[in-house]
Amino acid sequence: MKTLLRVGTSSRTRGSHSRELADFFQQKWLGANPGNEIVLRDLIKDPIPHIGEATIAGYYTPKDEHDETLKSATALSDQLIDELRSADALLISTPMYNFSVPSALKAYIDQIVRIGHTFGFDQEKGFYGLVEGKRAFVVTAIGAVYAGTLAELNFLEPYLKTLLGFLGITEIEVVSLEGTTTDTSALVRSKQAAMEKIETLLANGA
Ligand SMILES: Cc1cc2nc3c(=O)[nH]c(=O)nc-3n(C[C@H](O)[C@H](O)[C@H](O)COP(=O)(O)O)c2cc1C
């Protein structure tokens, strides 16, 4: 049995293109892998708090030296990291907000990117990821069209690829739906293309 951790980040719980594509992905993934399991981490229905001063102190204090304050300030981070590590694959569905990730996703990222847990550092190797053996799928919904001349304004996709790579996840597939707020008939075609890409990815084994 395999587990897919599905992280949803659109503030829209209705009419969201990224959620619609993630629903499609989930349905196809379960179809291709009967008996497998989805763990849903919805960052809008169940928002993740920003890290605080004690959380940061906890990140940089060895666990066996944690007092009650540091234990409690890092408990959510522990839980989210366990959830990520236990999953066989990761699906992040996200809109572009202001050229990058929504703040709800950034708050989640700040809880899971943690030295000694999801990445390490030593003088010889520099930084290295500790989340290995996992595939990640990123589904994005973007109002305008950036592919082509505006590509350098798209900080969402390169940011998520860099971040996942930093954690040790090197097999990353991105399905990007662009132009969600522009031409309606073009959107129908690009959504169809995005769904076909998802089907192809899953047909090749996810
Ligand atoms: C707060 C906010 C910021 C946005 N910023 C951008 C942006 O920088 N570039 C862009 O092309 N579209 C932007 N959009 C449009 C969304 O990317 C687009 O509507 C997308 O489809 C939203 O995802 P969803 O359909 O899953 O909710 C923004 C929308 C919102 C609500």
The ligand as a MOL file (V3000), in Angstrom:
LIG
                    3D

  0  0  0     0  0            999 V3000
M  V30 BEGIN CTAB
M  V30 COUNTS 31 33 0 0 0
M  V30 BEGIN ATOM
M  V30 1 C -4.2570 37.1890 -3.9390 0
M  V30 2 C -4.0880 36.7540 -5.3780 0
M  V30 3 C -2.8870 37.0130 -6.0150 0
M  V30 4 C -2.7090 36.6250 -7.3310 0
M  V30 5 N -1.5250 36.8670 -7.9450 0
M  V30 6 C -1.3370 36.4890 -9.2270 0
M  V30 7 C -0.0860 36.7080 -9.8790 0
M  V30 8 O 0.8870 37.2130 -9.3190 0
M  V30 9 N 0.0280 36.3440 -11.1850 0
M  V30 10 C -1.0050 35.7490 -11.8520 0
M  V30 11 O -0.8510 35.4350 -13.0170 0
M  V30 12 N -2.1950 35.4970 -11.2480 0
M  V30 13 C -2.3640 35.8340 -9.9500 0
M  V30 14 N -3.5540 35.5660 -9.3260 0
M  V30 15 C -4.5720 34.7610 -10.0330 0
M  V30 16 C -4.4960 33.2890 -9.6100 0
M  V30 17 O -3.1960 32.7510 -9.8110 0
M  V30 18 C -5.5060 32.4690 -10.3810 0
M  V30 19 O -6.8090 32.9970 -10.1860 0
M  V30 20 C -5.4990 30.9970 -10.0120 0
M  V30 21 O -6.3710 30.2940 -10.8570 0
M  V30 22 C -5.9150 30.8050 -8.5530 0
M  V30 23 O -5.8740 29.4370 -8.2190 0
M  V30 24 P -7.2360 28.6150 -7.9280 0
M  V30 25 O -8.0200 28.6760 -9.2030 0
M  V30 26 O -6.7690 27.2510 -7.6070 0
M  V30 27 O -7.9280 29.2940 -6.7920 0
M  V30 28 C -3.7570 35.9510 -8.0090 0
M  V30 29 C -4.9610 35.7030 -7.3490 0
M  V30 30 C -5.1250 36.0950 -6.0520 0
M  V30 31 C -6.4360 35.7980 -5.3560 0
M  V30 END ATOM
M  V30 BEGIN BOND
M  V30 1 1 1 2
M  V30 2 1 2 3
M  V30 3 2 2 30
M  V30 4 2 3 4
M  V30 5 1 4 5
M  V30 6 1 4 28
M  V30 7 2 5 6
M  V30 8 1 6 7
M  V30 9 1 6 13
M  V30 10 2 7 8
M  V30 11 1 7 9
M  V30 12 1 9 10
M  V30 13 2 10 11
M  V30 14 1 10 12
M  V30 15 2 12 13
M  V30 16 1 13 14
M  V30 17 1 14 15
M  V30 18 1 14 28
M  V30 19 1 15 16
M  V30 20 1 16 17
M  V30 21 1 16 18
M  V30 22 1 18 19
M  V30 23 1 18 20
M  V30 24 1 20 21
M  V30 25 1 20 22
M  V30 26 1 22 23
M  V30 27 1 23 24
M  V30 28 2 24 25
M  V30 29 1 24 26
M  V30 30 1 24 27
M  V30 31 2 28 29
M  V30 32 1 29 30
M  V30 33 1 30 31
M  V30 END BOND
M  V30 END CTAB
M  END
